[in-house]
Amino acid sequence: MPIKRSLLALLLMLFSAVCWAQASITGVRISPEADTTRLVFDSSASIDHRLFILQNPDRVVIDIRNASMDVDLSRLDVSRGLLNGIRSARQGPNNRDLRVVLDLQQSAQPRSFNLSPNQEFGHRLVIDLSHARLNPGPAAQARPATTPVASPAPAPPAAPREIIIVIDAGHGGKDPGAIGPSGTREKDVVLAIARRLQQLIDREPGFKAVMIRDGDHFISLHERVNRARRAQADLMLSIHADAFHDRRARGLSVYTLSARGATSEQARLLAERENASDLVGGVKLDDKDNLLASVLLDLSQTASIEASTDAAGRVLAGLKRVGRVHKPTVEQAGFRVLRAPDIPSMLIETGFISNPEEERNLRSTAYQQRLADAMLVGIRDYFRESPPPGTILAQQRRRQHIASRGDTLSGIARQYQVSMDRLREANNLNSNQIRVGQVIRIPSDS
């Protein structure tokens, strides 16, 4: 009997330790560029976070649930880029949560996303700081922080924005792209698919579509990237149709930019064909060295490429329900149209226009609609999981809180800055008691 009790006690202790296990931030990397500063937080587990902007002075605050900081932030080099300093403090019930404050040299617009482990890195939280693109709201009347323990009141947030999806229909104008056995031109079918996707996205709450081209005209690859950046895109999809000398080749493919070159000979040849479309517009080759340097610089943005791959994987999963895929996983190649280092981007080959059967499919309005529907499913899945801060989807996601061990109703009220009465009313609670796993609705006026 005593042995059984000892074993039971040990199991309870182990269970408690697992339930209370925190994510440990084990490393912080800072990459300052001309107008963007990227921070990568390495962690032992996925990070549940939210962030907001403060002013006077300019700061970005990152609240991380159930985490600890195992890095000496004072040793980080913040002499370049938009950062002026970085500090952290424990907060929340039992001090189990973490607040990280980024002191800025000037106002900046933050973007964040989580990355899953790969062969080289574990869990990561990526924060991109760029020159502010939104008009800031009134300054917060917060007492200046003198120690990392300070918890300043957040500034009134700007109105939430829509997620911007940039759709790039490949080729156009004097560049017809690939041509099928029956004379179907790539530039025509991909524009038709792009327009259908635009209609779907614009009908989706919280999303807005921006077309790179909405007519039959030529746009250089460099200008396509520039237009996506001017639109402040959250995601860019470049839509194409494949071609091969062997007409038996068939299937859909999804590509992202590769940091190590093409993943297959076919991907390399395809990348060269698409890149060569600039020649049709009369672009000279005398800037090749500068272009190569620019591409190598962009390729160094490993985290952006991985975010692109995450989004592309979800789009590919949707496309697999429509037709046969040429490769079962996301491929990588050096497409210049995917070069924007701060925009997750993908290139979708909707099928082989050189294959007679797939050429017929690509001409079919019903098939075009099915492709657009599948792309929307992948886009929606990706952003529901990782909505950019400041967007309507991010606001909607914050309107609920799943209670974990150690949570209290009063602590949740403080975290979301809502009164206890409003919180009880919104959840039909007669007391302050909550249970682990309970979904607490956060009033929309919090």
VORONU-13341 format. One record per residue (C-alpha): residue in one letter; x, y, z. Coordinates in pm, 1 decimal. Example, Ala and Ser with C-alpha at 12.3 -4.5 7.8 and 13.67 -1.06 7.14 Angstrom:
<rec "A", <1230.0, -450.0, 780.0>>
<rec "S", <1367.0, -106.0, 714.0>>
//
This chain:
<rec "M", <0.0, 0.0, 0.0>>
<rec "P", <271.8, 257.4, 91.1>>
<rec "I", <448.8, 173.7, -236.7>>
<rec "K", <130.6, 240.4, -435.7>>
<rec "R", <81.0, 570.2, -257.2>>
<rec "S", <441.0, 669.3, -330.0>>
<rec "L", <399.9, 582.0, -696.6>>
<rec "L", <75.5, 778.3, -712.9>>
<rec "A", <241.3, 1079.6, -553.0>>
<rec "L", <531.1, 1054.9, -798.1>>
<rec "L", <294.0, 1038.5, -1094.5>>
<rec "L", <106.0, 1341.6, -966.4>>
<rec "M", <432.0, 1533.5, -930.6>>
<rec "L", <536.8, 1440.5, -1283.8>>
<rec "F", <195.2, 1536.6, -1420.1>>
<rec "S", <211.9, 1868.3, -1238.9>>
<rec "A", <559.7, 1937.7, -1376.3>>
<rec "V", <444.5, 1870.7, -1732.2>>
<rec "C", <136.3, 2091.2, -1695.0>>
<rec "W", <342.4, 2376.4, -1552.9>>
<rec "A", <629.7, 2344.0, -1802.4>>
<rec "Q", <718.8, 2676.3, -1950.6>>
<rec "A", <856.4, 2769.5, -2287.7>>
<rec "S", <1214.3, 2886.0, -2238.8>>
<rec "I", <1355.4, 3153.0, -2467.7>>
<rec "T", <1706.1, 3022.8, -2523.0>>
<rec "G", <1838.9, 3269.1, -2779.5>>
<rec "V", <1771.2, 3607.1, -2936.8>>
<rec "R", <1913.7, 3702.6, -3276.8>>
<rec "I", <1894.5, 4054.1, -3420.8>>
<rec "S", <1939.1, 4127.9, -3793.7>>
<rec "P", <1934.7, 4501.4, -3871.3>>
<rec "E", <1888.9, 4610.7, -4232.8>>
<rec "A", <1845.8, 4952.1, -4397.0>>
<rec "D", <1479.2, 4996.0, -4310.8>>
<rec "T", <1387.9, 4672.6, -4132.0>>
<rec "T", <1510.6, 4506.2, -3814.1>>
<rec "R", <1434.8, 4138.5, -3753.4>>
<rec "L", <1443.0, 3966.9, -3415.6>>
<rec "V", <1430.1, 3589.0, -3386.5>>
<rec "F", <1350.9, 3438.1, -3044.5>>
<rec "D", <1461.3, 3074.0, -3019.3>>
<rec "S", <1244.9, 2881.6, -2774.2>>
<rec "S", <1194.3, 2534.5, -2632.5>>
<rec "A", <825.4, 2529.6, -2736.0>>
<rec "S", <577.9, 2719.5, -2948.9>>
<rec "I", <518.4, 3072.4, -2819.1>>
<rec "D", <168.8, 3208.4, -2751.8>>
<rec "H", <206.3, 3584.3, -2777.2>>
<rec "R", <42.8, 3914.6, -2852.7>>
<rec "L", <205.8, 4250.0, -2918.4>>
<rec "F", <111.1, 4616.3, -2922.4>>
<rec "I", <268.8, 4956.3, -2981.4>>
<rec "L", <340.7, 5230.3, -2725.7>>
<rec "Q", <449.6, 5587.5, -2785.9>>
<rec "N", <633.9, 5865.8, -2602.0>>
<rec "P", <879.6, 5698.2, -2611.6>>
<rec "D", <827.4, 5455.0, -2901.9>>
<rec "R", <813.7, 5091.0, -2793.0>>
<rec "V", <682.1, 4752.9, -2905.8>>
<rec "V", <556.7, 4531.2, -2623.0>>
<rec "I", <542.1, 4152.9, -2661.4>>
<rec "D", <338.6, 3962.5, -2401.9>>
<rec "I", <425.5, 3591.1, -2398.1>>
<rec "R", <216.9, 3343.3, -2202.3>>
<rec "N", <383.5, 3082.9, -1981.9>>
<rec "A", <743.4, 3156.4, -2077.2>>
<rec "S", <1078.8, 3246.3, -1925.4>>
<rec "M", <1373.7, 3445.0, -2057.7>>
<rec "D", <1700.5, 3252.1, -2037.8>>
<rec "V", <1905.1, 3511.0, -2228.5>>
<rec "D", <2105.1, 3803.3, -2090.4>>
<rec "L", <1943.7, 4075.1, -2300.9>>
<rec "S", <2191.7, 4336.6, -2182.3>>
<rec "R", <2464.0, 4164.1, -2386.9>>
<rec "L", <2280.0, 4200.4, -2718.1>>
<rec "D", <2413.5, 4448.7, -2973.3>>
<rec "V", <2140.0, 4704.1, -3044.1>>
<rec "S", <2372.0, 4971.5, -3185.7>>
<rec "R", <2230.7, 4934.9, -3540.2>>
<rec "G", <1880.8, 4918.1, -3686.1>>
<rec "L", <1556.1, 5042.4, -3533.6>>
<rec "L", <1621.3, 4908.1, -3183.0>>
<rec "N", <1737.6, 5125.4, -2898.2>>
<rec "G", <1719.5, 4856.7, -2630.4>>
<rec "I", <1547.0, 4535.5, -2526.6>>
<rec "R", <1434.3, 4429.1, -2178.7>>
<rec "S", <1200.9, 4178.5, -2016.2>>
<rec "A", <1005.4, 4124.8, -1695.6>>
<rec "R", <793.6, 3850.3, -1538.9>>
<rec "Q", <422.3, 3914.9, -1499.4>>
<rec "G", <81.7, 3749.0, -1473.4>>
<rec "P", <-43.7, 3494.4, -1218.8>>
<rec "N", <251.1, 3347.4, -1025.6>>
<rec "N", <484.0, 3546.3, -1255.1>>
<rec "R", <460.8, 3272.2, -1514.1>>
<rec "D", <414.4, 3506.1, -1811.7>>
<rec "L", <677.3, 3720.9, -1977.4>>
<rec "R", <671.4, 4075.6, -2109.5>>
<rec "V", <943.1, 4181.0, -2355.6>>
<rec "V", <977.9, 4551.4, -2433.4>>
<rec "L", <1157.6, 4668.4, -2748.8>>
<rec "D", <1272.2, 5028.8, -2708.1>>
<rec "L", <1280.2, 5192.2, -3051.7>>
<rec "Q", <1482.0, 5474.7, -3201.5>>
<rec "Q", <1170.7, 5581.4, -3394.9>>
<rec "S", <816.2, 5462.6, -3454.2>>
<rec "A", <796.1, 5125.4, -3628.9>>
<rec "Q", <532.6, 4883.2, -3752.6>>
<rec "P", <575.3, 4531.1, -3608.5>>
<rec "R", <487.3, 4200.7, -3776.0>>
<rec "S", <522.6, 3864.1, -3605.4>>
<rec "F", <488.3, 3495.6, -3686.7>>
<rec "N", <585.3, 3158.9, -3537.4>>
<rec "L", <806.3, 2907.7, -3714.0>>
<rec "S", <802.6, 2534.3, -3649.4>>
<rec "P", <1123.1, 2335.9, -3590.3>>
<rec "N", <1330.8, 2222.3, -3885.0>>
<rec "Q", <1660.0, 2036.4, -3924.4>>
<rec "E", <1861.2, 2342.1, -3817.3>>
<rec "F", <1644.7, 2533.7, -3568.8>>
<rec "G", <1379.3, 2463.6, -3307.9>>
<rec "H", <1069.0, 2669.5, -3233.5>>
<rec "R", <1106.9, 3039.0, -3321.6>>
<rec "L", <912.7, 3361.0, -3284.8>>
<rec "V", <1003.2, 3616.2, -3553.4>>
<rec "I", <941.3, 3989.8, -3504.0>>
<rec "D", <992.6, 4223.3, -3800.5>>
<rec "L", <1016.7, 4596.1, -3730.3>>
<rec "S", <982.5, 4833.0, -4024.6>>
<rec "H", <917.5, 5203.4, -4062.2>>
<rec "A", <561.4, 5270.3, -3946.0>>
<rec "R", <309.9, 5245.4, -4228.8>>
<rec "L", <-0.1, 5334.5, -4029.8>>
<rec "N", <-85.9, 5671.0, -3877.2>>
<rec "P", <-32.6, 5620.1, -3504.6>>
<rec "G", <-313.4, 5684.1, -3260.3>>
<rec "P", <-292.6, 5922.8, -2967.0>>
<rec "A", <9.9, 5874.3, -2746.5>>
<rec "A", <-33.4, 5661.7, -2440.1>>
<rec "Q", <-20.3, 5853.0, -2112.8>>
<rec "A", <212.9, 5602.8, -1950.5>>
<rec "R", <466.2, 5663.4, -1676.0>>
<rec "P", <823.9, 5623.5, -1810.8>>
<rec "A", <963.8, 5278.9, -1729.1>>
<rec "T", <1268.4, 5285.8, -1504.9>>
<rec "T", <1302.9, 4911.2, -1452.0>>
<rec "P", <1212.8, 4601.4, -1657.3>>
<rec "V", <923.1, 4541.2, -1415.6>>
<rec "A", <726.7, 4837.9, -1553.4>>
<rec "S", <393.1, 4752.0, -1717.9>>
<rec "P", <288.9, 5064.1, -1912.3>>
<rec "A", <-69.9, 5103.8, -2025.2>>
<rec "P", <-112.1, 5038.4, -2398.9>>
<rec "A", <-190.8, 5323.8, -2634.1>>
<rec "P", <-534.6, 5334.2, -2794.6>>
<rec "P", <-493.4, 5092.9, -3087.4>>
<rec "A", <-537.7, 5194.2, -3448.5>>
<rec "A", <-842.5, 5056.6, -3626.2>>
<rec "P", <-776.5, 4694.3, -3727.3>>
<rec "R", <-687.0, 4651.5, -4092.0>>
<rec "E", <-760.9, 4389.6, -4355.0>>
<rec "I", <-507.4, 4124.5, -4453.4>>
<rec "I", <-365.0, 4219.3, -4794.1>>
<rec "I", <-326.6, 3936.4, -5046.0>>
<rec "V", <-140.5, 4035.2, -5361.3>>
<rec "I", <-225.0, 3824.9, -5666.8>>
<rec "D", <25.4, 3820.1, -5950.2>>
<rec "A", <-101.1, 3678.0, -6279.4>>
<rec "G", <215.9, 3575.0, -6462.0>>
<rec "H", <338.6, 3714.7, -6792.2>>
<rec "G", <110.2, 3948.5, -6993.3>>
<rec "G", <127.6, 4186.3, -7291.1>>
<rec "K", <412.8, 4103.7, -7526.8>>
<rec "D", <505.4, 3808.6, -7301.3>>
<rec "P", <243.7, 3535.2, -7361.8>>
<rec "G", <416.5, 3279.0, -7140.8>>
<rec "A", <383.7, 2913.6, -7237.4>>
<rec "I", <149.3, 2816.4, -7522.7>>
<rec "G", <-48.0, 2491.3, -7526.7>>
<rec "P", <-94.3, 2246.9, -7817.5>>
<rec "S", <-427.5, 2414.4, -7908.0>>
<rec "G", <-283.9, 2764.3, -7885.4>>
<rec "T", <-397.4, 2844.2, -7529.3>>
<rec "R", <-177.1, 3120.5, -7389.3>>
<rec "E", <-54.7, 3103.3, -7032.2>>
<rec "K", <-104.7, 3475.9, -6975.1>>
<rec "D", <-479.1, 3443.7, -7048.8>>
<rec "V", <-565.8, 3146.7, -6827.9>>
<rec "V", <-365.6, 3263.9, -6527.6>>
<rec "L", <-532.5, 3606.9, -6543.9>>
<rec "A", <-873.6, 3436.9, -6546.2>>
<rec "I", <-779.2, 3230.0, -6240.0>>
<rec "A", <-636.3, 3537.3, -6065.2>>
<rec "R", <-959.3, 3732.1, -6118.7>>
<rec "R", <-1164.9, 3449.7, -5971.2>>
<rec "L", <-935.1, 3434.3, -5669.3>>
<rec "Q", <-962.2, 3811.6, -5629.7>>
<rec "Q", <-1341.8, 3788.2, -5612.6>>
<rec "L", <-1325.1, 3514.5, -5348.7>>
<rec "I", <-1074.6, 3701.2, -5131.5>>
<rec "D", <-1267.9, 4028.0, -5147.0>>
<rec "R", <-1578.3, 3844.4, -5025.1>>
<rec "E", <-1386.0, 3693.9, -4732.4>>
<rec "P", <-1428.6, 3901.4, -4413.2>>
<rec "G", <-1101.7, 4057.8, -4301.8>>
<rec "F", <-923.4, 4013.7, -4636.7>>
<rec "K", <-851.2, 4237.0, -4935.0>>
<rec "A", <-706.7, 4135.0, -5272.7>>
<rec "V", <-471.5, 4350.0, -5480.7>>
<rec "M", <-400.4, 4254.7, -5842.1>>
<rec "I", <-53.9, 4313.4, -5987.6>>
<rec "R", <-207.9, 4323.4, -6332.9>>
<rec "D", <-577.3, 4320.3, -6422.5>>
<rec "G", <-531.9, 4341.9, -6796.2>>
<rec "D", <-316.4, 4216.8, -7080.4>>
<rec "H", <-3.5, 4423.6, -7029.6>>
<rec "F", <360.9, 4351.3, -6954.5>>
<rec "I", <507.3, 4419.2, -6608.0>>
<rec "S", <869.9, 4342.7, -6527.4>>
<rec "L", <946.3, 4101.7, -6248.4>>
<rec "H", <1121.1, 4375.2, -6050.9>>
<rec "E", <815.1, 4600.0, -6078.7>>
<rec "R", <586.0, 4316.4, -5967.3>>
<rec "V", <783.0, 4289.3, -5643.5>>
<rec "N", <778.7, 4667.6, -5601.3>>
<rec "R", <400.5, 4677.6, -5645.3>>
<rec "A", <354.3, 4405.1, -5385.5>>
<rec "R", <563.2, 4601.2, -5137.0>>
<rec "R", <379.8, 4926.4, -5211.4>>
<rec "A", <52.7, 4743.1, -5145.6>>
<rec "Q", <199.4, 4640.1, -4806.7>>
<rec "A", <118.8, 4278.8, -4884.8>>
<rec "D", <87.4, 4015.8, -4614.6>>
<rec "L", <112.7, 3738.4, -4875.3>>
<rec "M", <187.6, 3727.5, -5248.1>>
<rec "L", <74.2, 3453.3, -5486.4>>
<rec "S", <222.8, 3442.1, -5836.3>>
<rec "I", <5.1, 3226.1, -6063.8>>
<rec "H", <151.2, 3047.7, -6367.0>>
<rec "A", <99.3, 2744.2, -6590.3>>
<rec "D", <384.1, 2501.5, -6646.2>>
<rec "A", <522.7, 2365.1, -6974.7>>
<rec "F", <761.0, 2086.7, -7072.5>>
<rec "H", <890.3, 1938.5, -7397.5>>
<rec "D", <738.6, 1602.2, -7300.1>>
<rec "R", <362.2, 1648.0, -7331.3>>
<rec "R", <300.4, 1363.2, -7088.0>>
<rec "A", <421.9, 1581.0, -6798.7>>
<rec "R", <130.7, 1688.3, -6581.5>>
<rec "G", <30.8, 1803.3, -6233.6>>
<rec "L", <11.1, 2106.0, -6006.0>>
<rec "S", <314.7, 2246.1, -5824.5>>
<rec "V", <377.8, 2511.4, -5559.4>>
<rec "Y", <717.0, 2680.6, -5523.1>>
<rec "T", <884.3, 2914.2, -5275.5>>
<rec "L", <1218.9, 3089.7, -5296.7>>
<rec "S", <1515.0, 2866.5, -5220.6>>
<rec "A", <1811.3, 2975.3, -5012.6>>
<rec "R", <2026.3, 2695.2, -5150.9>>
<rec "G", <1923.7, 2686.4, -5514.3>>
<rec "A", <1670.0, 2474.4, -5693.8>>
<rec "T", <1559.9, 2147.7, -5533.0>>
<rec "S", <1551.9, 1965.5, -5865.1>>
<rec "E", <1678.1, 2004.4, -6219.4>>
<rec "Q", <1325.8, 2070.7, -6341.1>>
<rec "A", <1280.9, 2342.8, -6079.0>>
<rec "R", <1607.6, 2502.1, -6193.3>>
<rec "L", <1503.0, 2501.0, -6559.7>>
<rec "L", <1160.9, 2637.1, -6471.5>>
<rec "A", <1311.4, 2917.9, -6264.4>>
<rec "E", <1539.7, 3014.8, -6551.7>>
<rec "R", <1246.3, 3024.5, -6795.3>>
<rec "E", <1037.2, 3249.2, -6571.2>>
<rec "N", <1332.3, 3474.4, -6489.6>>
<rec "A", <1404.3, 3517.9, -6860.4>>
<rec "S", <1065.6, 3682.4, -6915.8>>
<rec "D", <1227.0, 4015.6, -6826.1>>
<rec "L", <1414.7, 3995.1, -7157.8>>
<rec "V", <1085.8, 4024.4, -7345.9>>
<rec "G", <1043.0, 4370.2, -7193.2>>
<rec "G", <1382.6, 4481.5, -7317.1>>
<rec "V", <1568.9, 4465.8, -6984.9>>
<rec "K", <1945.1, 4456.0, -7045.7>>
<rec "L", <2184.7, 4214.9, -6880.5>>
<rec "D", <2450.4, 4472.3, -6787.8>>
<rec "D", <2321.1, 4485.5, -6428.0>>
<rec "K", <2358.8, 4112.3, -6374.7>>
<rec "D", <2622.3, 4144.0, -6100.9>>
<rec "N", <2414.4, 4389.2, -5898.1>>
<rec "L", <2107.7, 4172.0, -5940.7>>
<rec "L", <2296.2, 3864.9, -5823.7>>
<rec "A", <2411.7, 4051.4, -5514.2>>
<rec "S", <2055.3, 4161.9, -5445.8>>
<rec "V", <1920.6, 3808.8, -5482.5>>
<rec "L", <2185.4, 3669.2, -5248.0>>
<rec "L", <2094.8, 3934.2, -4993.0>>
<rec "D", <1727.5, 3848.2, -5017.8>>
<rec "L", <1798.5, 3478.0, -4986.9>>
<rec "S", <1961.5, 3540.1, -4650.6>>
<rec "Q", <1615.9, 3605.5, -4510.7>>
<rec "T", <1573.2, 3243.6, -4405.5>>
<rec "A", <1280.1, 3301.8, -4175.7>>
<rec "S", <1078.9, 3475.2, -4449.2>>
<rec "I", <1138.2, 3179.2, -4676.4>>
<rec "E", <1018.7, 2941.2, -4407.0>>
<rec "A", <704.5, 3148.3, -4351.7>>
<rec "S", <643.9, 3131.4, -4726.9>>
<rec "T", <684.2, 2754.5, -4714.9>>
<rec "D", <430.3, 2726.9, -4432.2>>
<rec "A", <170.8, 2924.7, -4627.9>>
<rec "A", <256.1, 2742.2, -4950.8>>
<rec "G", <210.1, 2404.8, -4781.5>>
<rec "R", <-145.0, 2495.3, -4684.9>>
<rec "V", <-223.7, 2615.5, -5036.9>>
<rec "L", <-78.3, 2295.4, -5183.1>>
<rec "A", <-293.9, 2089.3, -4945.9>>
<rec "G", <-600.3, 2263.4, -5086.2>>
<rec "L", <-489.1, 2216.4, -5447.1>>
<rec "K", <-438.4, 1843.0, -5392.3>>
<rec "R", <-817.7, 1814.4, -5366.6>>
<rec "V", <-858.5, 1964.5, -5713.6>>
<rec "G", <-624.4, 1766.1, -5932.9>>
<rec "R", <-309.5, 1565.4, -5962.7>>
<rec "V", <5.3, 1722.2, -5818.3>>
<rec "H", <338.5, 1701.4, -5994.5>>
<rec "K", <533.4, 1697.5, -5667.8>>
<rec "P", <373.0, 1607.5, -5330.6>>
<rec "T", <561.7, 1875.5, -5135.3>>
<rec "V", <641.5, 2242.1, -5179.4>>
<rec "E", <933.8, 2284.8, -5421.1>>
<rec "Q", <1196.8, 2558.6, -5401.9>>
<rec "A", <1371.5, 2753.8, -5677.2>>
<rec "G", <1522.1, 3096.6, -5743.0>>
<rec "F", <1219.6, 3281.5, -5881.3>>
<rec "R", <1287.6, 3654.5, -5895.9>>
<rec "V", <919.8, 3736.3, -5851.3>>
<rec "L", <943.8, 3585.8, -5500.1>>
<rec "R", <1237.7, 3805.3, -5399.4>>
<rec "A", <1067.5, 4043.7, -5153.1>>
<rec "P", <1240.6, 3959.1, -4823.0>>
<rec "D", <958.6, 4096.3, -4607.4>>
<rec "I", <661.8, 3935.0, -4784.9>>
<rec "P", <580.4, 3561.1, -4766.8>>
<rec "S", <549.7, 3462.9, -5131.7>>
<rec "M", <476.7, 3157.7, -5341.8>>
<rec "L", <454.3, 3065.0, -5709.4>>
<rec "I", <173.8, 2831.2, -5814.4>>
<rec "E", <198.2, 2627.5, -6132.9>>
<rec "T", <-164.4, 2541.9, -6202.1>>
<rec "G", <-79.7, 2252.1, -6433.7>>
<rec "F", <108.5, 2173.7, -6753.6>>
<rec "I", <-41.4, 2376.0, -7036.9>>
<rec "S", <177.5, 2163.0, -7267.0>>
<rec "N", <-32.2, 1857.1, -7171.6>>
<rec "P", <-345.5, 1840.6, -7392.4>>
<rec "E", <-573.7, 1723.3, -7109.6>>
<rec "E", <-449.7, 1983.1, -6863.3>>
<rec "E", <-471.0, 2251.8, -7130.5>>
<rec "R", <-843.2, 2170.0, -7163.1>>
<rec "N", <-880.7, 2187.6, -6785.2>>
<rec "L", <-710.3, 2525.4, -6767.1>>
<rec "R", <-947.7, 2663.4, -7031.6>>
<rec "S", <-1250.3, 2540.4, -6832.8>>
<rec "T", <-1419.9, 2809.2, -6619.6>>
<rec "A", <-1535.7, 2539.9, -6375.3>>
<rec "Y", <-1179.7, 2414.6, -6327.6>>
<rec "Q", <-1048.3, 2769.3, -6290.9>>
<rec "Q", <-1304.2, 2825.6, -6015.1>>
<rec "R", <-1203.6, 2505.8, -5836.6>>
<rec "L", <-840.1, 2617.9, -5840.2>>
<rec "A", <-932.1, 2958.0, -5696.9>>
<rec "D", <-1149.2, 2795.3, -5428.3>>
<rec "A", <-860.7, 2567.1, -5325.2>>
<rec "M", <-615.9, 2857.0, -5305.1>>
<rec "L", <-857.2, 3049.0, -5082.9>>
<rec "V", <-883.9, 2751.7, -4844.2>>
<rec "G", <-505.7, 2744.6, -4800.2>>
<rec "I", <-481.0, 3123.0, -4755.7>>
<rec "R", <-759.8, 3124.4, -4499.8>>
<rec "D", <-610.7, 2833.4, -4303.8>>
<rec "Y", <-269.6, 2999.1, -4287.0>>
<rec "F", <-391.9, 3336.3, -4163.3>>
<rec "R", <-640.3, 3191.8, -3917.0>>
<rec "E", <-343.1, 3019.8, -3754.7>>
<rec "S", <-103.3, 3317.6, -3782.8>>
<rec "P", <-294.8, 3644.1, -3828.6>>
<rec "P", <-66.4, 3950.1, -3858.9>>
<rec "P", <-85.3, 4186.3, -3560.0>>
<rec "G", <-319.7, 4477.9, -3605.7>>
<rec "T", <-551.6, 4294.0, -3845.4>>
<rec "I", <-919.7, 4216.0, -3808.7>>
<rec "L", <-842.0, 3842.9, -3781.7>>
<rec "A", <-589.2, 3903.6, -3505.3>>
<rec "Q", <-846.5, 4106.8, -3313.9>>
<rec "Q", <-1107.4, 3833.3, -3352.4>>
<rec "R", <-861.1, 3571.0, -3232.1>>
<rec "R", <-788.5, 3773.8, -2919.0>>
<rec "R", <-1156.3, 3775.8, -2825.5>>
<rec "Q", <-1127.2, 3439.6, -2655.5>>
<rec "H", <-894.6, 3300.7, -2393.7>>
<rec "I", <-847.8, 2932.3, -2314.3>>
<rec "A", <-793.3, 2900.9, -1940.2>>
<rec "S", <-477.6, 2718.0, -1838.4>>
<rec "R", <-349.2, 2603.7, -1501.6>>
<rec "G", <-289.6, 2904.4, -1276.7>>
<rec "D", <-530.0, 3135.6, -1463.1>>
<rec "T", <-780.8, 3336.5, -1261.7>>
<rec "L", <-1071.4, 3544.7, -1381.4>>
<rec "S", <-918.3, 3856.0, -1228.5>>
<rec "G", <-586.0, 3785.3, -1401.3>>
<rec "I", <-761.0, 3742.1, -1737.8>>
<rec "A", <-949.9, 4067.9, -1680.5>>
<rec "R", <-620.7, 4250.4, -1618.9>>
<rec "Q", <-452.6, 4090.2, -1918.4>>
<rec "Y", <-724.5, 4202.8, -2159.8>>
<rec "Q", <-800.8, 4527.9, -1973.9>>
<rec "V", <-1169.2, 4457.3, -1918.4>>
<rec "S", <-1371.0, 4478.7, -1598.0>>
<rec "M", <-1463.6, 4166.8, -1401.3>>
<rec "D", <-1833.2, 4254.1, -1436.4>>
<rec "R", <-1808.2, 4270.3, -1817.4>>
<rec "L", <-1613.3, 3945.2, -1825.8>>
<rec "R", <-1868.7, 3761.9, -1609.7>>
<rec "E", <-2156.8, 3905.8, -1813.8>>
<rec "A", <-2002.0, 3805.4, -2148.2>>
<rec "N", <-1954.9, 3445.2, -2027.5>>
<rec "N", <-2274.3, 3404.7, -1820.2>>
<rec "L", <-2068.5, 3339.4, -1507.2>>
<rec "N", <-2229.4, 3351.9, -1164.9>>
<rec "S", <-1896.4, 3338.6, -981.3>>
<rec "N", <-1526.0, 3394.9, -1038.2>>
<rec "Q", <-1452.0, 3023.5, -1065.0>>
<rec "I", <-1310.3, 2896.1, -1396.5>>
<rec "R", <-1169.3, 2559.3, -1496.3>>
<rec "V", <-865.8, 2456.1, -1700.5>>
<rec "G", <-955.7, 2438.7, -2070.9>>
<rec "Q", <-1259.2, 2666.6, -2036.0>>
<rec "V", <-1300.5, 2910.8, -2325.3>>
<rec "I", <-1343.9, 3262.8, -2188.9>>
<rec "R", <-1501.7, 3507.6, -2431.6>>
<rec "I", <-1340.0, 3852.1, -2421.9>>
<rec "P", <-1591.5, 4137.9, -2476.6>>
<rec "S", <-1528.9, 4312.6, -2808.1>>
<rec "D", <-1513.1, 4655.4, -2641.3>>
<rec "S", <-1218.7, 4553.1, -2420.9>>
//
